[in-house]
């Protein structure tokens, strides 16, 4: 035992846990959130209201929640994973009956002090339960058909509930994250080949069903696909968002127009500039350099998570960390692809930067679990 390790082990347990925190990861999270505050201040015309001030308060609350979650032993989170998943399913069902409607979709439950989006919580609880399941399941059974059915159901049940809201973007994220978790756990590649073949058939069916009595998607979802394939076909209607987004991205150039000098956002040409399209505002004001810097911060967060998972000898902890890192990656990858026209507009926020309460708090809970796994790993 080194002198430093001996000194750490002699301090009280609570202080020792704080010292064992993955501090570089915590600093990166604060840095990304700080960029979000800056951009929300900018899109409000140089004012902390109505977006930056509430977002700062939410992040401080989220940071506190992350620390509380981190201090709880990881075995506790493994034991309650099934309960947490069950609660998230109950909340998804409640959305059907008492959910509030916003922008044509019924996705939120009004708690008075905030609007909770249960589908955001499900992204974390699903990963928790899958990690616990594969931690319990012997490796030799991972690819046996009977034992593959269970995780498939764990993934499909919330996906179907989310599709009813309707929220195609979140449903795709849940399906992708669940599939990647199964792959990381060691499920044979042949299953994924079969799923890809079925997916190709489903895509064909989606297009064939358009305009029929058995239409598989909503009309607005088909319009999003049309816009993705040809934004110029309706530049003032369905293609307006992505057209304005591309104009803002291109006008930023290498170094941007300057802080609070973005014409697209300042003159309100850019829709949803404080939520889904906030990355476009960043790129317009700070250019390629600013956008690339944010992307590097995201990449470093993923890197620290992967490193933490690789050095952790507990299977549940490793899978949990990787699952949350994957969920985080899908968040920003889909959002950035969406605003650049590389993916359909599906309403996925930019993590820790876009304005929003549920996504912020749930992500901080997720990183609290990452910290708990890091602190309580076998040493």
C-alpha positions as CSV (number, residue, x, y, z in Angstrom):
1,X,0.0,0.0,0.0
2,X,1.4,3.4,-1.0
3,X,1.7,6.3,1.4
4,X,-1.1,8.2,-0.4
5,X,-3.4,5.1,-0.2
6,X,-2.7,4.7,3.5
7,X,-3.5,8.3,4.2
8,X,-6.8,8.1,2.2
9,X,-7.9,5.0,4.1
10,X,-7.3,6.7,7.5
11,X,-9.8,9.5,6.9
12,X,-13.5,9.1,7.7
13,X,-15.7,7.1,5.3
14,X,-17.7,10.1,4.0
15,X,-14.7,12.2,3.3
16,X,-13.0,9.3,1.7
17,X,-15.9,8.8,-0.7
18,X,-15.6,12.5,-1.7
19,X,-11.9,12.0,-2.4
20,X,-12.6,8.9,-4.5
21,X,-15.1,10.9,-6.7
22,X,-14.2,11.0,-10.4
23,X,-13.3,14.6,-10.2
24,X,-12.3,15.1,-13.9
25,X,-15.7,13.8,-14.9
26,X,-17.4,16.2,-12.5
27,X,-15.4,19.2,-13.8
28,X,-16.3,18.3,-17.4
29,X,-20.0,18.1,-16.5
30,X,-19.8,21.6,-14.9
31,X,-18.0,22.9,-18.0
32,X,-20.6,21.7,-20.4
33,X,-23.4,23.0,-18.3
34,X,-21.6,26.4,-18.1
35,X,-21.6,26.5,-21.9
36,X,-25.4,25.9,-21.8
37,X,-25.9,28.8,-19.3
38,X,-23.9,31.1,-21.6
39,X,-26.0,30.1,-24.7
40,X,-29.3,30.5,-22.9
41,X,-28.2,33.9,-21.7
42,X,-27.4,34.8,-25.3
43,X,-30.6,33.6,-26.9
44,X,-32.6,35.5,-24.4
45,X,-31.0,38.7,-25.6
46,X,-28.5,39.1,-22.7
47,X,-30.9,38.2,-19.9
48,X,-30.8,35.4,-17.3
49,X,-34.6,35.2,-17.6
50,X,-36.5,33.3,-18.8
51,X,-34.1,30.4,-19.5
52,X,-30.6,30.7,-18.0
53,X,-31.6,31.4,-14.4
54,X,-34.0,28.4,-14.0
55,X,-31.4,26.2,-15.8
56,X,-28.7,27.2,-13.3
57,X,-31.0,26.3,-10.4
58,X,-31.8,23.0,-12.0
59,X,-28.2,22.2,-12.5
60,X,-27.3,23.0,-8.9
61,X,-30.1,20.7,-7.8
62,X,-28.9,18.1,-10.3
63,X,-25.3,18.4,-9.0
64,X,-26.5,17.9,-5.5
65,X,-28.6,14.9,-6.5
66,X,-25.5,13.4,-8.3
67,X,-23.5,13.7,-5.2
68,X,-26.2,12.1,-3.0
69,X,-26.6,9.2,-5.5
70,X,-22.8,8.8,-5.7
71,X,-22.5,8.4,-1.9
72,X,-24.9,5.5,-1.8
73,X,-23.2,2.1,-2.3
74,X,-23.5,0.6,-5.8
75,X,-24.9,-2.7,-4.5
76,X,-28.0,-0.7,-3.3
77,X,-28.7,0.6,-6.8
78,X,-28.3,-2.9,-8.2
79,X,-30.9,-4.2,-5.7
80,X,-33.4,-1.5,-6.4
81,X,-33.0,-1.5,-10.2
82,X,-36.2,-3.6,-10.8
83,X,-38.2,-1.3,-8.5
84,X,-36.9,1.8,-10.3
85,X,-37.7,0.3,-13.7
86,X,-41.2,-0.6,-12.4
87,X,-41.9,2.9,-11.1
88,X,-40.8,4.4,-14.5
89,X,-43.3,2.0,-16.3
90,X,-46.1,3.1,-13.9
91,X,-45.3,6.7,-14.7
92,X,-45.4,6.0,-18.4
93,X,-48.8,4.5,-18.0
94,X,-50.0,7.4,-15.9
95,X,-49.0,9.8,-18.7
96,X,-51.9,8.2,-20.7
97,X,-54.4,9.3,-18.1
98,X,-53.1,12.4,-16.3
99,X,-50.3,13.6,-18.7
100,X,-50.2,17.2,-19.9
101,X,-50.1,17.9,-23.6
102,X,-47.4,20.0,-25.2
103,X,-46.6,20.6,-28.9
104,X,-49.2,17.9,-29.9
105,X,-47.8,15.2,-27.7
106,X,-48.8,13.9,-24.2
107,X,-45.5,13.2,-22.6
108,X,-45.4,15.1,-19.2
109,X,-46.8,14.8,-15.7
110,X,-47.3,18.1,-13.9
111,X,-45.8,17.9,-10.4
112,X,-46.5,21.5,-9.6
113,X,-42.9,22.7,-9.2
114,X,-41.8,21.0,-12.5
115,X,-43.1,18.9,-15.4
116,X,-41.7,15.4,-15.3
117,X,-41.1,13.5,-18.5
118,X,-41.2,9.8,-17.4
119,X,-39.6,8.6,-20.7
120,X,-36.4,10.4,-19.7
121,X,-36.3,8.5,-16.4
122,X,-36.9,5.3,-18.3
123,X,-33.6,5.8,-20.2
124,X,-31.7,5.3,-16.9
125,X,-33.9,2.7,-15.2
126,X,-33.9,0.5,-18.3
127,X,-30.0,0.5,-18.3
128,X,-30.0,-0.2,-14.6
129,X,-32.2,-3.3,-14.9
130,X,-30.4,-4.6,-18.0
131,X,-27.0,-4.3,-16.1
132,X,-28.5,-6.0,-13.1
133,X,-29.9,-8.8,-15.2
134,X,-26.7,-9.5,-17.0
135,X,-24.8,-9.3,-13.7
136,X,-27.1,-12.1,-12.4
137,X,-27.1,-14.2,-15.5
138,X,-24.2,-16.6,-16.1
139,X,-22.1,-15.8,-19.2
140,X,-22.8,-19.1,-20.8
141,X,-26.5,-18.4,-20.9
142,X,-26.2,-14.9,-22.4
143,X,-27.0,-15.9,-26.0
144,X,-29.5,-18.7,-25.3
145,X,-33.0,-17.8,-26.8
146,X,-34.9,-18.2,-23.6
147,X,-32.6,-15.8,-21.8
148,X,-32.6,-13.3,-24.7
149,X,-36.4,-12.9,-24.5
150,X,-36.3,-11.3,-21.0
151,X,-34.1,-8.3,-22.0
152,X,-36.0,-7.9,-25.2
153,X,-39.2,-7.5,-23.2
154,X,-37.4,-5.1,-20.8
155,X,-36.6,-2.9,-23.8
156,X,-39.8,-3.3,-25.9
157,X,-42.4,-2.5,-23.1
158,X,-41.3,1.1,-22.5
159,X,-40.6,1.6,-26.2
160,X,-44.3,0.7,-27.0
161,X,-45.5,2.9,-24.2
162,X,-43.4,5.9,-25.4
163,X,-44.6,5.4,-29.0
164,X,-48.2,5.9,-27.8
165,X,-47.4,9.5,-26.5
166,X,-46.2,9.8,-29.4
167,X,-42.5,10.3,-29.1
168,X,-40.6,8.5,-31.9
169,X,-37.2,10.1,-31.0
170,X,-37.2,8.8,-27.4
171,X,-38.5,5.4,-28.5
172,X,-35.6,5.1,-31.0
173,X,-33.1,6.1,-28.3
174,X,-34.5,3.5,-25.9
175,X,-34.5,0.8,-28.6
176,X,-30.9,1.6,-29.6
177,X,-29.6,1.9,-26.1
178,X,-31.2,-1.4,-25.1
179,X,-29.8,-3.2,-28.1
180,X,-26.3,-1.8,-27.5
181,X,-26.5,-2.9,-23.9
182,X,-27.3,-6.5,-25.0
183,X,-24.4,-6.4,-27.4
184,X,-22.0,-5.2,-24.7
185,X,-23.2,-8.0,-22.4
186,X,-22.2,-10.6,-25.0
187,X,-25.3,-11.5,-26.9
188,X,-24.4,-13.3,-30.1
189,X,-24.2,-11.1,-33.2
190,X,-26.6,-13.3,-35.2
191,X,-29.5,-11.9,-33.1
192,X,-28.6,-8.3,-34.2
193,X,-28.3,-9.4,-37.8
194,X,-31.9,-10.7,-37.6
195,X,-33.1,-7.5,-36.0
196,X,-31.4,-5.4,-38.7
197,X,-33.2,-7.5,-41.4
198,X,-36.5,-7.0,-39.6
199,X,-35.7,-3.3,-39.3
200,X,-35.3,-3.1,-43.0
201,X,-38.6,-4.8,-43.5
202,X,-40.2,-2.4,-41.0
203,X,-38.9,0.6,-42.8
204,X,-40.4,-0.7,-46.0
205,X,-43.7,-1.3,-44.3
206,X,-43.7,2.3,-42.9
207,X,-43.3,3.8,-46.3
208,X,-45.8,1.4,-47.9
209,X,-48.4,2.1,-45.2
210,X,-48.5,5.9,-45.8
211,X,-52.0,7.0,-46.7
212,X,-53.6,3.7,-46.0
213,X,-56.0,2.6,-43.2
214,X,-53.1,0.8,-41.4
215,X,-50.7,3.8,-41.5
216,X,-47.9,3.1,-39.0
217,X,-46.7,6.6,-38.3
218,X,-48.5,10.0,-37.6
219,X,-48.7,12.4,-40.5
220,X,-46.3,14.9,-38.8
221,X,-43.7,12.1,-38.5
222,X,-44.0,11.4,-42.2
223,X,-43.5,15.1,-42.8
224,X,-40.3,15.0,-40.8
225,X,-39.0,12.1,-43.0
226,X,-39.9,14.1,-46.1
227,X,-38.1,17.1,-44.7
228,X,-35.1,15.0,-43.9
229,X,-34.9,13.6,-47.4
230,X,-35.6,17.0,-49.2
231,X,-35.7,20.1,-46.9
232,X,-35.9,22.4,-50.0
233,X,-39.3,20.9,-51.0
234,X,-41.1,23.0,-48.3
235,X,-38.6,25.7,-47.1
236,X,-41.4,27.8,-45.5
237,X,-43.3,24.9,-44.0
238,X,-42.0,21.5,-42.8
239,X,-38.5,22.3,-44.0
240,X,-38.2,25.6,-42.3
241,X,-36.5,24.4,-39.2
242,X,-33.7,22.5,-40.8
243,X,-33.2,25.2,-43.6
244,X,-32.7,28.0,-41.0
245,X,-30.5,25.7,-39.0
246,X,-28.2,25.1,-41.9
247,X,-28.1,28.8,-42.7
248,X,-27.0,29.5,-39.1
249,X,-24.4,26.7,-39.1
250,X,-22.9,28.0,-42.4
251,X,-22.9,31.6,-41.3
252,X,-20.8,30.9,-38.3
253,X,-17.7,30.0,-40.3
254,X,-14.5,29.1,-38.5
255,X,-14.7,31.4,-35.5
256,X,-18.3,32.6,-35.5
257,X,-20.1,35.9,-35.5
258,X,-19.3,36.6,-31.9
259,X,-21.1,36.2,-28.6
260,X,-24.7,37.4,-28.8
261,X,-24.2,38.4,-32.5
262,X,-25.9,35.5,-34.2
263,X,-28.5,36.9,-36.7
264,X,-30.5,33.8,-37.0
265,X,-31.2,33.4,-33.3
266,X,-31.3,37.1,-32.4
267,X,-33.8,37.9,-35.2
268,X,-35.9,34.8,-34.3
269,X,-35.4,33.0,-37.6
270,X,-34.2,30.0,-35.8
271,X,-37.0,28.1,-34.1
272,X,-36.6,26.3,-30.8
273,X,-33.3,28.1,-30.3
274,X,-33.2,27.4,-26.6
275,X,-34.0,23.7,-26.7
276,X,-33.5,21.4,-29.7
277,X,-31.6,23.8,-31.9
278,X,-29.3,25.4,-29.3
279,X,-26.3,23.8,-30.9
280,X,-26.9,25.8,-34.0
281,X,-26.9,29.0,-32.0
282,X,-23.5,28.0,-30.5
283,X,-22.1,27.2,-34.0
284,X,-23.3,30.5,-35.4
285,X,-21.8,32.6,-32.5
286,X,-18.6,30.7,-32.0
287,X,-18.2,28.9,-35.3
288,X,-16.5,25.6,-36.0
289,X,-14.0,26.2,-33.1
290,X,-16.8,26.6,-30.6
291,X,-18.8,23.6,-31.9
292,X,-15.7,21.4,-32.0
293,X,-14.8,22.4,-28.5
294,X,-18.1,21.3,-27.1
295,X,-17.9,18.0,-29.1
296,X,-14.4,17.4,-27.5
297,X,-15.9,18.0,-24.0
298,X,-18.6,15.4,-24.8
299,X,-15.9,13.0,-26.1
300,X,-13.8,13.4,-22.9
301,X,-16.9,12.7,-20.7
302,X,-17.4,9.4,-22.7
303,X,-13.7,8.6,-22.5
304,X,-13.6,9.0,-18.7
305,X,-16.7,6.8,-18.4
306,X,-15.2,4.1,-20.5
307,X,-12.0,4.2,-18.6
308,X,-13.9,3.9,-15.3
309,X,-15.8,0.9,-16.7
310,X,-12.7,-0.8,-17.9
311,X,-10.9,-0.6,-14.5
312,X,-14.0,-1.7,-12.6
313,X,-14.0,-5.5,-11.8
314,X,-17.7,-5.5,-10.9
315,X,-19.8,-6.6,-13.9
316,X,-22.9,-4.7,-12.9
317,X,-20.9,-1.5,-12.4
318,X,-19.1,-1.8,-15.7
319,X,-22.2,-2.5,-17.7
320,X,-24.1,0.3,-15.9
321,X,-21.3,2.9,-16.6
322,X,-21.1,1.9,-20.3
323,X,-24.9,1.9,-20.6
324,X,-25.2,5.5,-19.2
325,X,-22.2,6.6,-21.4
326,X,-24.1,5.1,-24.4
327,X,-27.3,6.9,-23.5
328,X,-25.4,10.2,-23.1
329,X,-23.6,9.6,-26.5
330,X,-26.9,8.9,-28.3
331,X,-28.3,12.2,-26.8
332,X,-25.7,14.5,-28.3
333,X,-25.1,12.4,-31.5
334,X,-28.7,12.4,-32.5
335,X,-29.2,16.1,-31.6
336,X,-26.1,17.2,-33.6
337,X,-27.0,15.0,-36.5
338,X,-30.5,16.4,-36.5
339,X,-29.6,20.1,-36.6
340,X,-27.0,19.4,-39.4
341,X,-29.6,17.6,-41.5
342,X,-28.0,14.2,-41.1
343,X,-31.0,12.8,-39.3
344,X,-34.7,13.6,-39.1
345,X,-35.9,16.2,-36.6
346,X,-37.0,14.1,-33.7
347,X,-37.0,16.5,-30.7
348,X,-33.9,15.2,-28.8
349,X,-32.3,17.8,-26.5
350,X,-28.6,18.6,-26.4
351,X,-27.5,17.1,-23.0
352,X,-26.7,19.6,-20.3
353,X,-27.0,22.5,-22.8
354,X,-30.6,22.6,-24.0
355,X,-33.2,24.2,-21.7
356,X,-35.2,21.6,-19.8
357,X,-35.7,20.1,-16.4
358,X,-36.4,16.4,-16.7
359,X,-33.5,15.6,-19.1
360,X,-31.1,17.6,-16.9
361,X,-32.0,15.9,-13.6
362,X,-32.2,12.4,-15.1
363,X,-28.8,12.8,-16.7
364,X,-27.3,14.0,-13.4
365,X,-28.9,10.9,-11.7
366,X,-27.2,8.8,-14.3
367,X,-23.8,10.4,-13.7
368,X,-24.4,9.9,-10.0
369,X,-24.7,6.2,-10.6
370,X,-21.4,6.4,-12.6
371,X,-19.8,8.1,-9.7
372,X,-21.2,5.5,-7.2
373,X,-19.8,2.7,-9.3
374,X,-16.4,4.5,-9.4
375,X,-16.3,5.3,-5.7
376,X,-17.4,1.8,-4.5
377,X,-15.4,-0.3,-7.0
378,X,-13.3,-3.1,-5.6
379,X,-9.9,-1.9,-4.6
